[in-house]
Amino acid sequence: FIGAAVMAVFGIPTRHDDDALRAVRAASDMRVALAVLNEELVRNWDVQLGTRTGINTGEVVAGDSTAGHAFAAGDAVNVAQRLEAAARSGEILLGRETHQLVENAVLAEPVEPMTLKGKAEPIRPWRLLAVLSEAAPFARRLDAPLVGRKDELAQLREALDEVVRERTCRRVTVVGPAGIGKSRLTNELFDVAYEQATVLIGHCLPYGEGITYWPLRDIIRSAAGDLTLSAIESLLEGDEDAERIANRIAAAIGITPRTEAPEETFWATRRLLEHLAQARPLILALDDLQWADETFLDLIEYLAGWTGDAPLLTLCLARP
């Protein structure tokens, strides 16, 4: 808290790949929440509140937050404060660096160049209009030609052919540092396999509470198009245990307040994937597996060992 202002810093003490998007989403959500609150304030007291926000990205000098030193200082902070001061009521202005990091996930429009105190050259911020809820945290160039990965792609295609031919489950792990092209490689597999198989994708998150089965939540959304109990049941049409399976999966991904033992969730997930694979082979792609909870890793091991008479390729992407 700084006078009438609040400063929030994303990336201290631990950095995440999507810190910039998290900051922008937080600002957008606050603006939406304030609009709802203002309806009540106008109705009851005939007053309303206004906020203005500046968001910027860059290197800072930071205190040790584990020791209670909650401060960050530097040019990135100064520019964010100047953007906030220049914004109109209800406006969210993004610095150039922030916009570059989130441009694939937001709707924004350029603002006329601004001369800010302490900056030798004018800067050109962007005005945030909206955050795209289903957009990826950061842009990936998946449209460039694939170079130097023919052997790896051939191995993935061979694994898929084996899964289809033998109606079995196989797990393949692609390991490499960030930016080396894991997603680019697997996306190439999806392109050549789309007529042959259904692709379901789940992402592991590096932070948050209650996210053990977050990748399963993504998978259900990909398969059903919605996160409801009825949507899960529709995926299991014709299965005599459809209601029981759907209830256990719904509990695992937080749709219902029930809690289930891990072995019940494992059983239900296997039965669902086996049911889906009867109609069409499945590629189950699990991204950022280095963040996965131990229980979710146990689920992957369970699927590899117990899935039967179902063509399922589990593709695990992870950093070292």
Contacts in CASP RR format, 6 or more apart in sequence:
PFRMAT RR
TARGET T0000
AUTHOR 0000-0000-0000
METHOD contacts of the structure
MODEL  1
FIGAAVMAVFGIPTRHDDDALRAVRAASDMRVALAVLNEELVRNWDVQLG
TRTGINTGEVVAGDSTAGHAFAAGDAVNVAQRLEAAARSGEILLGRETHQ
LVENAVLAEPVEPMTLKGKAEPIRPWRLLAVLSEAAPFARRLDAPLVGRK
DELAQLREALDEVVRERTCRRVTVVGPAGIGKSRLTNELFDVAYEQATVL
IGHCLPYGEGITYWPLRDIIRSAAGDLTLSAIESLLEGDEDAERIANRIA
AAIGITPRTEAPEETFWATRRLLEHLAQARPLILALDDLQWADETFLDLI
EYLAGWTGDAPLLTLCLARP
5 81 0 8 1.000
5 84 0 8 1.000
7 72 0 8 1.000
7 77 0 8 1.000
7 80 0 8 1.000
7 81 0 8 1.000
8 23 0 8 1.000
8 26 0 8 1.000
9 60 0 8 1.000
9 62 0 8 1.000
9 72 0 8 1.000
10 16 0 8 1.000
10 19 0 8 1.000
10 20 0 8 1.000
10 22 0 8 1.000
10 23 0 8 1.000
10 26 0 8 1.000
11 19 0 8 1.000
12 60 0 8 1.000
12 62 0 8 1.000
12 63 0 8 1.000
12 65 0 8 1.000
12 72 0 8 1.000
13 62 0 8 1.000
13 64 0 8 1.000
13 65 0 8 1.000
13 66 0 8 1.000
14 207 0 8 1.000
16 22 0 8 1.000
16 206 0 8 1.000
16 207 0 8 1.000
17 137 0 8 1.000
17 138 0 8 1.000
17 178 0 8 1.000
17 206 0 8 1.000
18 137 0 8 1.000
18 138 0 8 1.000
19 57 0 8 1.000
20 55 0 8 1.000
20 57 0 8 1.000
20 98 0 8 1.000
20 101 0 8 1.000
20 102 0 8 1.000
21 101 0 8 1.000
21 102 0 8 1.000
21 105 0 8 1.000
21 131 0 8 1.000
21 137 0 8 1.000
21 138 0 8 1.000
23 55 0 8 1.000
23 98 0 8 1.000
24 55 0 8 1.000
24 92 0 8 1.000
24 94 0 8 1.000
24 98 0 8 1.000
24 102 0 8 1.000
24 105 0 8 1.000
24 106 0 8 1.000
24 128 0 8 1.000
24 131 0 8 1.000
25 131 0 8 1.000
27 53 0 8 1.000
27 54 0 8 1.000
27 55 0 8 1.000
27 92 0 8 1.000
27 128 0 8 1.000
28 92 0 8 1.000
28 128 0 8 1.000
28 130 0 8 1.000
28 131 0 8 1.000
30 51 0 8 1.000
30 53 0 8 1.000
31 51 0 8 1.000
31 53 0 8 1.000
31 90 0 8 1.000
31 92 0 8 1.000
34 49 0 8 1.000
34 50 0 8 1.000
34 51 0 8 1.000
37 49 0 8 1.000
38 48 0 8 1.000
38 49 0 8 1.000
38 50 0 8 1.000
41 47 0 8 1.000
41 48 0 8 1.000
41 49 0 8 1.000
42 48 0 8 1.000
50 89 0 8 1.000
50 90 0 8 1.000
51 89 0 8 1.000
51 90 0 8 1.000
52 84 0 8 1.000
52 85 0 8 1.000
52 87 0 8 1.000
52 88 0 8 1.000
52 89 0 8 1.000
52 90 0 8 1.000
52 91 0 8 1.000
52 92 0 8 1.000
53 84 0 8 1.000
53 87 0 8 1.000
53 90 0 8 1.000
53 91 0 8 1.000
53 92 0 8 1.000
53 93 0 8 1.000
54 80 0 8 1.000
54 81 0 8 1.000
54 83 0 8 1.000
54 84 0 8 1.000
54 87 0 8 1.000
54 92 0 8 1.000
54 93 0 8 1.000
54 94 0 8 1.000
54 95 0 8 1.000
55 80 0 8 1.000
55 83 0 8 1.000
55 92 0 8 1.000
55 93 0 8 1.000
55 94 0 8 1.000
55 95 0 8 1.000
55 98 0 8 1.000
55 128 0 8 1.000
56 76 0 8 1.000
56 77 0 8 1.000
56 79 0 8 1.000
56 80 0 8 1.000
56 83 0 8 1.000
56 94 0 8 1.000
56 95 0 8 1.000
56 97 0 8 1.000
56 98 0 8 1.000
57 76 0 8 1.000
57 95 0 8 1.000
57 97 0 8 1.000
57 98 0 8 1.000
57 101 0 8 1.000
58 75 0 8 1.000
58 76 0 8 1.000
58 97 0 8 1.000
59 74 0 8 1.000
59 76 0 8 1.000
60 72 0 8 1.000
60 73 0 8 1.000
60 74 0 8 1.000
60 76 0 8 1.000
60 77 0 8 1.000
61 72 0 8 1.000
61 73 0 8 1.000
61 74 0 8 1.000
62 71 0 8 1.000
62 72 0 8 1.000
62 73 0 8 1.000
63 69 0 8 1.000
63 70 0 8 1.000
63 71 0 8 1.000
63 72 0 8 1.000
76 97 0 8 1.000
78 118 0 8 1.000
79 95 0 8 1.000
79 116 0 8 1.000
79 119 0 8 1.000
79 123 0 8 1.000
80 95 0 8 1.000
82 114 0 8 1.000
82 116 0 8 1.000
82 117 0 8 1.000
82 119 0 8 1.000
83 93 0 8 1.000
83 94 0 8 1.000
83 95 0 8 1.000
83 114 0 8 1.000
83 116 0 8 1.000
83 125 0 8 1.000
84 93 0 8 1.000
86 93 0 8 1.000
86 114 0 8 1.000
86 116 0 8 1.000
86 125 0 8 1.000
87 93 0 8 1.000
91 127 0 8 1.000
92 127 0 8 1.000
92 128 0 8 1.000
93 111 0 8 1.000
93 125 0 8 1.000
93 126 0 8 1.000
93 127 0 8 1.000
93 128 0 8 1.000
94 102 0 8 1.000
94 106 0 8 1.000
94 108 0 8 1.000
94 125 0 8 1.000
94 126 0 8 1.000
94 127 0 8 1.000
94 128 0 8 1.000
95 123 0 8 1.000
95 125 0 8 1.000
95 126 0 8 1.000
96 123 0 8 1.000
96 124 0 8 1.000
96 125 0 8 1.000
96 126 0 8 1.000
99 106 0 8 1.000
99 108 0 8 1.000
99 125 0 8 1.000
99 126 0 8 1.000
101 138 0 8 1.000
102 138 0 8 1.000
103 139 0 8 1.000
104 135 0 8 1.000
104 136 0 8 1.000
104 138 0 8 1.000
104 139 0 8 1.000
105 131 0 8 1.000
105 132 0 8 1.000
105 135 0 8 1.000
105 136 0 8 1.000
105 137 0 8 1.000
105 138 0 8 1.000
106 128 0 8 1.000
106 129 0 8 1.000
106 130 0 8 1.000
106 131 0 8 1.000
106 132 0 8 1.000
106 135 0 8 1.000
107 128 0 8 1.000
107 129 0 8 1.000
107 130 0 8 1.000
107 131 0 8 1.000
107 132 0 8 1.000
108 126 0 8 1.000
108 127 0 8 1.000
108 128 0 8 1.000
108 129 0 8 1.000
109 126 0 8 1.000
109 127 0 8 1.000
109 129 0 8 1.000
110 124 0 8 1.000
110 125 0 8 1.000
110 126 0 8 1.000
110 127 0 8 1.000
111 124 0 8 1.000
111 125 0 8 1.000
111 126 0 8 1.000
111 127 0 8 1.000
112 124 0 8 1.000
113 122 0 8 1.000
113 123 0 8 1.000
113 124 0 8 1.000
114 122 0 8 1.000
114 123 0 8 1.000
114 124 0 8 1.000
114 125 0 8 1.000
115 122 0 8 1.000
116 122 0 8 1.000
116 123 0 8 1.000
140 183 0 8 1.000
140 184 0 8 1.000
141 184 0 8 1.000
142 183 0 8 1.000
142 184 0 8 1.000
142 187 0 8 1.000
144 184 0 8 1.000
146 153 0 8 1.000
146 184 0 8 1.000
146 185 0 8 1.000
146 188 0 8 1.000
149 181 0 8 1.000
149 184 0 8 1.000
149 185 0 8 1.000
149 188 0 8 1.000
152 174 0 8 1.000
152 185 0 8 1.000
153 185 0 8 1.000
153 188 0 8 1.000
153 189 0 8 1.000
155 172 0 8 1.000
156 172 0 8 1.000
156 185 0 8 1.000
156 186 0 8 1.000
156 189 0 8 1.000
156 315 0 8 1.000
157 189 0 8 1.000
157 192 0 8 1.000
157 193 0 8 1.000
159 170 0 8 1.000
159 172 0 8 1.000
159 313 0 8 1.000
160 189 0 8 1.000
160 193 0 8 1.000
160 196 0 8 1.000
160 197 0 8 1.000
160 281 0 8 1.000
160 283 0 8 1.000
160 313 0 8 1.000
162 168 0 8 1.000
162 170 0 8 1.000
163 169 0 8 1.000
163 170 0 8 1.000
163 281 0 8 1.000
163 311 0 8 1.000
163 312 0 8 1.000
163 313 0 8 1.000
164 196 0 8 1.000
164 197 0 8 1.000
164 281 0 8 1.000
164 311 0 8 1.000
167 308 0 8 1.000
167 309 0 8 1.000
167 310 0 8 1.000
167 311 0 8 1.000
168 307 0 8 1.000
168 308 0 8 1.000
168 310 0 8 1.000
168 311 0 8 1.000
168 312 0 8 1.000
169 303 0 8 1.000
169 304 0 8 1.000
169 305 0 8 1.000
169 307 0 8 1.000
169 308 0 8 1.000
169 310 0 8 1.000
169 311 0 8 1.000
169 312 0 8 1.000
169 313 0 8 1.000
169 314 0 8 1.000
170 304 0 8 1.000
170 312 0 8 1.000
170 313 0 8 1.000
170 314 0 8 1.000
171 300 0 8 1.000
171 303 0 8 1.000
171 304 0 8 1.000
171 313 0 8 1.000
171 314 0 8 1.000
171 315 0 8 1.000
171 316 0 8 1.000
172 313 0 8 1.000
172 314 0 8 1.000
172 315 0 8 1.000
172 316 0 8 1.000
173 289 0 8 1.000
173 316 0 8 1.000
173 317 0 8 1.000
173 318 0 8 1.000
174 182 0 8 1.000
174 185 0 8 1.000
174 186 0 8 1.000
174 315 0 8 1.000
174 316 0 8 1.000
174 317 0 8 1.000
174 318 0 8 1.000
175 182 0 8 1.000
175 318 0 8 1.000
175 319 0 8 1.000
175 320 0 8 1.000
176 182 0 8 1.000
176 318 0 8 1.000
176 319 0 8 1.000
176 320 0 8 1.000
177 319 0 8 1.000
177 320 0 8 1.000
178 319 0 8 1.000
182 317 0 8 1.000
183 287 0 8 1.000
183 317 0 8 1.000
186 285 0 8 1.000
186 315 0 8 1.000
186 317 0 8 1.000
189 283 0 8 1.000
189 315 0 8 1.000
190 199 0 8 1.000
190 283 0 8 1.000
190 285 0 8 1.000
193 199 0 8 1.000
193 283 0 8 1.000
196 281 0 8 1.000
197 280 0 8 1.000
197 281 0 8 1.000
197 282 0 8 1.000
197 283 0 8 1.000
197 311 0 8 1.000
197 313 0 8 1.000
198 223 0 8 1.000
198 276 0 8 1.000
198 280 0 8 1.000
198 281 0 8 1.000
198 282 0 8 1.000
198 283 0 8 1.000
199 222 0 8 1.000
199 282 0 8 1.000
199 283 0 8 1.000
199 285 0 8 1.000
200 219 0 8 1.000
200 222 0 8 1.000
200 223 0 8 1.000
200 282 0 8 1.000
200 283 0 8 1.000
200 284 0 8 1.000
200 285 0 8 1.000
201 218 0 8 1.000
201 219 0 8 1.000
201 222 0 8 1.000
201 285 0 8 1.000
201 286 0 8 1.000
201 287 0 8 1.000
202 214 0 8 1.000
202 215 0 8 1.000
202 216 0 8 1.000
202 218 0 8 1.000
202 219 0 8 1.000
202 222 0 8 1.000
202 285 0 8 1.000
202 286 0 8 1.000
202 287 0 8 1.000
203 214 0 8 1.000
203 215 0 8 1.000
203 218 0 8 1.000
203 286 0 8 1.000
203 287 0 8 1.000
203 288 0 8 1.000
204 214 0 8 1.000
204 215 0 8 1.000
204 286 0 8 1.000
204 287 0 8 1.000
204 288 0 8 1.000
204 289 0 8 1.000
204 290 0 8 1.000
204 291 0 8 1.000
204 292 0 8 1.000
204 296 0 8 1.000
205 211 0 8 1.000
205 214 0 8 1.000
205 288 0 8 1.000
205 291 0 8 1.000
206 288 0 8 1.000
206 291 0 8 1.000
211 293 0 8 1.000
212 293 0 8 1.000
212 295 0 8 1.000
212 296 0 8 1.000
213 252 0 8 1.000
213 253 0 8 1.000
213 265 0 8 1.000
213 296 0 8 1.000
213 299 0 8 1.000
214 253 0 8 1.000
215 286 0 8 1.000
215 292 0 8 1.000
215 296 0 8 1.000
216 249 0 8 1.000
216 252 0 8 1.000
216 253 0 8 1.000
216 269 0 8 1.000
216 296 0 8 1.000
216 299 0 8 1.000
217 227 0 8 1.000
217 253 0 8 1.000
217 254 0 8 1.000
219 284 0 8 1.000
220 227 0 8 1.000
220 231 0 8 1.000
220 232 0 8 1.000
220 249 0 8 1.000
220 253 0 8 1.000
221 227 0 8 1.000
223 235 0 8 1.000
223 276 0 8 1.000
224 231 0 8 1.000
224 232 0 8 1.000
224 234 0 8 1.000
224 235 0 8 1.000
225 231 0 8 1.000
227 253 0 8 1.000
227 255 0 8 1.000
228 255 0 8 1.000
229 246 0 8 1.000
229 247 0 8 1.000
229 250 0 8 1.000
229 255 0 8 1.000
229 256 0 8 1.000
232 245 0 8 1.000
232 246 0 8 1.000
232 249 0 8 1.000
232 250 0 8 1.000
232 255 0 8 1.000
232 272 0 8 1.000
233 242 0 8 1.000
233 243 0 8 1.000
233 246 0 8 1.000
235 272 0 8 1.000
235 275 0 8 1.000
235 276 0 8 1.000
236 242 0 8 1.000
236 245 0 8 1.000
236 246 0 8 1.000
236 271 0 8 1.000
236 272 0 8 1.000
236 275 0 8 1.000
239 245 0 8 1.000
239 271 0 8 1.000
239 275 0 8 1.000
241 271 0 8 1.000
244 268 0 8 1.000
245 268 0 8 1.000
245 271 0 8 1.000
245 272 0 8 1.000
246 268 0 8 1.000
247 256 0 8 1.000
247 258 0 8 1.000
248 260 0 8 1.000
248 264 0 8 1.000
248 265 0 8 1.000
248 267 0 8 1.000
248 268 0 8 1.000
249 265 0 8 1.000
249 268 0 8 1.000
249 269 0 8 1.000
249 272 0 8 1.000
250 256 0 8 1.000
250 258 0 8 1.000
251 257 0 8 1.000
251 258 0 8 1.000
251 259 0 8 1.000
251 260 0 8 1.000
251 265 0 8 1.000
252 260 0 8 1.000
252 265 0 8 1.000
252 268 0 8 1.000
252 269 0 8 1.000
260 268 0 8 1.000
262 295 0 8 1.000
262 298 0 8 1.000
262 299 0 8 1.000
265 299 0 8 1.000
266 298 0 8 1.000
266 299 0 8 1.000
266 302 0 8 1.000
266 303 0 8 1.000
269 299 0 8 1.000
269 303 0 8 1.000
270 302 0 8 1.000
270 303 0 8 1.000
270 306 0 8 1.000
270 307 0 8 1.000
273 282 0 8 1.000
273 284 0 8 1.000
273 303 0 8 1.000
273 307 0 8 1.000
273 310 0 8 1.000
273 312 0 8 1.000
274 307 0 8 1.000
274 308 0 8 1.000
274 309 0 8 1.000
274 310 0 8 1.000
274 312 0 8 1.000
276 282 0 8 1.000
277 310 0 8 1.000
277 311 0 8 1.000
277 312 0 8 1.000
278 310 0 8 1.000
281 311 0 8 1.000
281 312 0 8 1.000
281 313 0 8 1.000
282 310 0 8 1.000
282 311 0 8 1.000
282 312 0 8 1.000
282 313 0 8 1.000
283 313 0 8 1.000
283 315 0 8 1.000
284 303 0 8 1.000
284 312 0 8 1.000
284 313 0 8 1.000
284 314 0 8 1.000
284 315 0 8 1.000
285 315 0 8 1.000
285 317 0 8 1.000
286 292 0 8 1.000
286 300 0 8 1.000
286 314 0 8 1.000
286 315 0 8 1.000
286 316 0 8 1.000
286 317 0 8 1.000
287 317 0 8 1.000
288 317 0 8 1.000
288 318 0 8 1.000
288 319 0 8 1.000
289 297 0 8 1.000
289 316 0 8 1.000
289 317 0 8 1.000
289 318 0 8 1.000
290 318 0 8 1.000
290 319 0 8 1.000
290 320 0 8 1.000
292 300 0 8 1.000
300 314 0 8 1.000
300 316 0 8 1.000
303 312 0 8 1.000
303 314 0 8 1.000
304 314 0 8 1.000
END
